[in-house]
Amino acid sequence: MYYSEHYRSSSSVLKDNPLFNLILIAMNNNKFSSQKYKLIMNMTEDMNIINSIQYAYNNELKHYKLFKKIFRKLTGQSVEIPDPNIKINNSIIDAVED
């Protein structure tokens, strides 16, 4: 799981709250998926594939930003999930299937 340094140093009240943890997990999943879509788009020059994946990429970023706003409104604190270290397959087909 990818949590920011800020979150790690925040009060235990935040860390122990299931709702906040679910928001952070969702943010982590959105960040991971968006980064993976970005890598997949960079694997091809086929605009049909890029356009199809671009929608999913933008959607993940939109959800990440929405969860970030929700977290800030609930806690008064800002949180940023660091970019994950993603290893991608050599084949675009394998990457999409994964």
C-alpha angles and dihedrals in degrees: 000000000000115000125167122247087244091059093047090055095044124106121289088242089071094042093051096047110104093206093055091046091052090051090050092048090051090049090050091050092048092049092048093048094046091051091049092049089050091053092048092051089053090056095068143043093201104118092203090060094041092050092049093050093040090068092055091044092053091045092054091049091049092052092046090055092047093051089047090054092047091051091050093048092049098043107020087232131108121228130189123193111216119235109271123236101247125189111203130199121252092240122068089214091055091046093051093045090050 
